[in-house]
Amino acid sequence: EPEVTQTPSHQVTQMGQEVILRCVPISNHLYFYWYRQILGQKVEFLVSFYNNEISEKSEIFDDQFSVERPDGSNFTLKIRSTKLEDSAMYFCASRGVRGGSNQPQHFGDGTRLSIL
Amino acid sequence: GDSVTQMEGPVTLSEEAFLTINCTYTATGYPSLFWYVQYPGEGLQLLLKATKADDKGSNKGFEATYRKETTSFHLEKGSVQVSDSAVYFCALVRPNAGGTSYGKLTFGQGTILTVHP
């Protein structure tokens, strides 16, 4: 069964540094998402991406965050200048077109981001 | 805004016990409801879903019924196994105000289930 893959599985970065988290969604999916889960807290929506643009974003997704689909297969999340509070597990998800939002999103295993 | 509330955890059961994890939601319109499961070291996997009132989702012995009158989607299993030990997330999706849904998921806080032999 096709999977969403995320790299790296664990990223350790100094505060203030830029970080890029990478995701390869399922190949025929057209909707892409990033979520994050701070340790012990809820999984929170960050951003959705469709047709090469952001379709929705949360309050968390401020100017420090950006997403890109650089080459038709990868989907990246960039944090420009990391803060301690960005430490979390980041999940990428994708969804096909058929069936609309009722169709489930397929999640990767996550990238654990640790800011020092 | 939308919200999902799950019962407080963690939940610890013996093998073959009956499981209920409560989930209630607040949302305008008619959301679709999901249960996701996260096994240790893995990502979120869809367990089951229901898209309209009175629908019952089921998978791997788990069931949940979409109750619009009580805005609930409680997860049940008649006889749990050690392999069911995981974190369980209730979630919803609803169309946005314009009617075009991009599928943003709103999650509950997760319930840790531990099953002992």
Interface residues (C-beta under 8 A of the other chain):
Chain A: V4 Q6 Y31 Y33 Y35 Q41 K42 V43 E44 F45 S48 Y50 S55 E56 F91 A93 R95 G100 S101 N102 Q103 P104 Q105 H106 F107 G108 D109 G110
Chain B: S32 F34 Y36 G41 E42 G43 L44 Q45 L46 K49 T51 F89 A91 V93 R94 P95 N96 S101 Y102 G103 K104 L105 T106 F107 G108 Q109 G110
